[in-house]
Amino acid sequence: MHAIKIQNLTKRYGLNEVLKDVNILVNEGEFYCLMGPNGSGKTTLVSILASIKEKTDGHIEIMGKSPQEARGLIGYMPQENFSSPFLTGKENLIYFAGLLGYKGAHANKIVSELLEKVGLTEEANKLVSKYSGGMRKRLELATILFDGIKVLILDEPTTGLDPTARRNFFDLVNKTRENNTTIFLITHIGSDAELADRVGLINNGRIIAEGSPIELKKNNNLKNVITIETSYKDEKIKRILKTFSVEGSDVSSVIETESGYKIYLNDIAEDIPKIVNSLSSEGFTVTRLESAIPTLEDVFFKLTGHSIKN
């Protein structure tokens, strides 16, 4: 059975079409990521899945039910922090347990188990205002892990977290899959999306590509990503680099970074010496040159011509 079935989903606000004929199928127990920049329609889509907003057109099923009928099966974690900083971690979870009908000793038992599951037992009686960003995200993850939850919907859960906190968060998320829980993540962070089984890239309300992280890179012929820094930037450098890029005829084939440029090459061994010599002959000194494994951000850039972080 498909945990999530989205067919021809459209959402309009007046004449503004935010989602345009979106189709996504997510298998039960799968970790699916929807990746795109801010304003691409990601949050609108998950708000519809969580039955917070209404669709304009299309068909949606979650575990074979409508979003409204499936509410008890969905754990939805919005981007904004929602735990109360004026309560302790334990008090926050007791509150959410009460909303779900758990009371007394039963509520306390479940909350204790959840605190242990997310590694916050020792911080249970500490005010949330004293929690680090990572601790607070783990607490909020616990609020959507009560019994009966089959689908976790995570909206940009690691924004603002450092790499260690981000890694710890996803370690916990992956542990939930032991119960065949389905994960539906939305993010603009490529390293988060790399953890998913499959990734759908969304831009301007449309799915523009879908597949495993490896498939997306392979299908878009991304082999060698090179970062080049020079003593100063110049439009002439960009024109020289374009002649070597895989997409050499395309103005967008050279990505300007904060301190240099990024391009895609077919053959590192052959092209790098030529690039250095070409720049040197025009009076530009290469101060740093680094090759890297292609990322999903690189895939998005190749497909759209703009950075996912814009």
Secondary structure in CASP SS format (residue, H / E / C, confidence):
PFRMAT SS
TARGET T0000
AUTHOR 0000-0000-0000
METHOD secondary structure of the structure
MODEL  1
M C 1.00
H E 1.00
A E 1.00
I E 1.00
K E 1.00
I E 1.00
Q E 1.00
N E 1.00
L E 1.00
T E 1.00
K E 1.00
R E 1.00
Y E 1.00
G C 1.00
L C 1.00
N E 1.00
E E 1.00
V E 1.00
L E 1.00
K E 1.00
D E 1.00
V E 1.00
N E 1.00
I E 1.00
L E 1.00
V E 1.00
N E 1.00
E C 1.00
G C 1.00
E C 1.00
F E 1.00
Y E 1.00
C E 1.00
L E 1.00
M E 1.00
G C 1.00
P C 1.00
N C 1.00
G C 1.00
S C 1.00
G C 1.00
K H 1.00
T H 1.00
T H 1.00
L H 1.00
V H 1.00
S H 1.00
I H 1.00
L H 1.00
A C 1.00
S C 1.00
I C 1.00
K C 1.00
E C 1.00
K C 1.00
T C 1.00
D E 1.00
G E 1.00
H E 1.00
I E 1.00
E E 1.00
I E 1.00
M C 1.00
G C 1.00
K E 1.00
S C 1.00
P C 1.00
Q C 1.00
E C 1.00
A C 1.00
R H 1.00
G H 1.00
L H 1.00
I E 1.00
G E 1.00
Y E 1.00
M E 1.00
P C 1.00
Q C 1.00
E C 1.00
N C 1.00
F C 1.00
S C 1.00
S C 1.00
P C 1.00
F C 1.00
L C 1.00
T E 1.00
G H 1.00
K H 1.00
E H 1.00
N H 1.00
L H 1.00
I H 1.00
Y H 1.00
F H 1.00
A H 1.00
G H 1.00
L H 1.00
L C 1.00
G C 1.00
Y C 1.00
K C 1.00
G H 1.00
A H 1.00
H H 1.00
A H 1.00
N H 1.00
K H 1.00
I H 1.00
V H 1.00
S H 1.00
E H 1.00
L H 1.00
L H 1.00
E H 1.00
K H 1.00
V C 1.00
G C 1.00
L C 1.00
T C 1.00
E C 1.00
E C 1.00
A C 1.00
N C 1.00
K C 1.00
L E 1.00
V H 1.00
S H 1.00
K H 1.00
Y C 1.00
S C 1.00
G H 1.00
G H 1.00
M H 1.00
R H 1.00
K H 1.00
R H 1.00
L H 1.00
E H 1.00
L H 1.00
A H 1.00
T C 1.00
I C 1.00
L C 1.00
F C 1.00
D C 1.00
G C 1.00
I C 1.00
K C 1.00
V E 1.00
L E 1.00
I E 1.00
L E 1.00
D E 1.00
E C 1.00
P C 1.00
T C 1.00
T C 1.00
G C 1.00
L C 1.00
D C 1.00
P H 1.00
T H 1.00
A H 1.00
R H 1.00
R H 1.00
N H 1.00
F H 1.00
F H 1.00
D H 1.00
L H 1.00
V H 1.00
N H 1.00
K H 1.00
T H 1.00
R H 1.00
E H 1.00
N H 1.00
N C 1.00
T C 1.00
T E 1.00
I E 1.00
F E 1.00
L E 1.00
I E 1.00
T E 1.00
H C 1.00
I C 1.00
G H 1.00
S H 1.00
D H 1.00
A H 1.00
E C 1.00
L C 1.00
A C 1.00
D C 1.00
R E 1.00
V E 1.00
G E 1.00
L E 1.00
I E 1.00
N E 1.00
N C 1.00
G C 1.00
R E 1.00
I E 1.00
I E 1.00
A E 1.00
E E 1.00
G E 1.00
S C 1.00
P H 1.00
I H 1.00
E H 1.00
L H 1.00
K H 1.00
K H 1.00
N H 1.00
N C 1.00
N C 1.00
L C 1.00
K C 1.00
N E 1.00
V E 1.00
I E 1.00
T E 1.00
I E 1.00
E E 1.00
T E 1.00
S C 1.00
Y C 1.00
K C 1.00
D C 1.00
E H 1.00
K H 1.00
I H 1.00
K H 1.00
R H 1.00
I H 1.00
L H 1.00
K H 1.00
T C 1.00
F C 1.00
S C 1.00
V C 1.00
E C 1.00
G C 1.00
S C 1.00
D C 1.00
V H 1.00
S H 1.00
S H 1.00
V C 1.00
I E 1.00
E E 1.00
T C 1.00
E C 1.00
S C 1.00
G C 1.00
Y E 1.00
K E 1.00
I E 1.00
Y E 1.00
L E 1.00
N C 1.00
D C 1.00
I H 1.00
A H 1.00
E H 1.00
D H 1.00
I H 1.00
P H 1.00
K H 1.00
I H 1.00
V H 1.00
N H 1.00
S H 1.00
L H 1.00
S H 1.00
S H 1.00
E C 1.00
G C 1.00
F C 1.00
T C 1.00
V E 1.00
T E 1.00
R E 1.00
L E 1.00
E E 1.00
S E 1.00
A E 1.00
I C 1.00
P C 1.00
T C 1.00
L H 1.00
E H 1.00
D H 1.00
V H 1.00
F H 1.00
F H 1.00
K H 1.00
L H 1.00
T H 1.00
G C 1.00
H C 1.00
S C 1.00
I C 1.00
K C 1.00
N C 1.00
END
